[in-house]
Amino acid sequence: MTETATYPVIVTPAAVAQARRLIAKKDNPNLALRVGVKGGGCSGLSYVLALEEAPRANDIVYVVEGLTVMVDPKSATFIDGMTLDYSTANLLEGGWKYLNPNVVKSCGCGTSFTPK
């Protein structure tokens, strides 16, 4: 586990609040938010969000407004500088928002992308 002052992903207050709601539903206060990417999707890489209890070896771990965030080093190279947001604007545009400066193109739904 690597603790760092440089956070690869900026997590907005709305995203923190949504993650806390999901953690409360699981009734496990030890859960943390994992943010990452995996191969796949219509544009090459897909975003991954998960709730996990413990970091993996070499994870970048930091706390935002009391929420522990974990990012693996490989994913960090593709999402460094990204803002993770959550919107409840409406049914069509609501949900998780990935504002990633490392994207060349993304799919229509915004959950997969082609990195620079």
N, C-alpha and C positions, 0 to 999 in steps of 0.2 A: 504494500500500500504506500503510495506516494502522496504526501500532503503538499499542496502548492499554494502560493499566493496568486498565481496566474490561473484563472478559471477558464477552461476551454469553452464552456457554455454559460451564457447569461440566462438565468432563470427569472422570469418576470414574477411580480407578486401574484398575478392571476394564475400562473402555472404552479407556483408554490401552493396556493390555496387549493387548486384541483388535486395536486398530488397528496396533500393532507387529507382531502375528502376520501380519496381512494384508499389511503392507509387506514383511515378511521373505519371504513367499510370492512377491511380485512381484520380489524380489531387486533392489530399487532404494531405497537408503537416502535418496534425495533426495525421496521422496514425503512429502506432508503430508496431513492429514485435512481435507477440506472438509465443513462442516456448513451446511445451508441448507434452504430450502423452495422448492417450485414449485407452481403452480396445478394442481389435479387431486385425484384420490382421491375417496372417497365423502363426505368432509366439507368439501371446499373447497381445502385446502392439504395437500400431502404433504411429509414430511421427505425430505431428500436427504443422503446420505453418499457421498463419493467420495474417491479418492486421486488427488492431483494434484501435479505437480512444482513449480509456481510460482504465487504469488498473482496475482490480477487487480488492475487499478488500483482503488484505494479499498477493497480488502479490509481487514477487521480481522484482524490476524495476531498470534498469541501462542503461547507455548510452555508446555505442561503436561507436567511430568515428562519433558522431552526430546522430546515429540511436538509438532510444529508444527500449529496449528489455524488454519484460515482460514474466515472468515464474511463474506459480502458484506453491505453495509449494508442492503439491502432485506430480506434474510432476518433480519437482526439485529432489526428492528422486531417480528417475529413470534415470535422465539425468545429474546429477551432474558430472562435469568434462568433459562433452561432447564438442567436437568441431563441430560447424556447418560451413560447407564450401559450395561453389558453384563452379561448374566446367563447362566450355564450351569446354572441350577437344574434344568431338565428339558426334554424335547423340546417340550412344549406352551407353556411359559412362558419359554423361553430366548431369547436374542438381544438386539438393541439395544432399550433402553428410553428413552423420551423423557418426561421429567417436566417439562412445560411449564406455567408459571403463566399463560400467555396464552391458554389454551384454554377455549372455551365448551362445546364437545362434541367428541368424537373418535369414530372408527370403532371397531368391535370389535377389530380387530387392533392399533390404536394407532399406525398409520403415517400417518394423515391426520387433520386437525382443522379445526375452525372457530375462527378467532381471535376474541378479544374485540373 
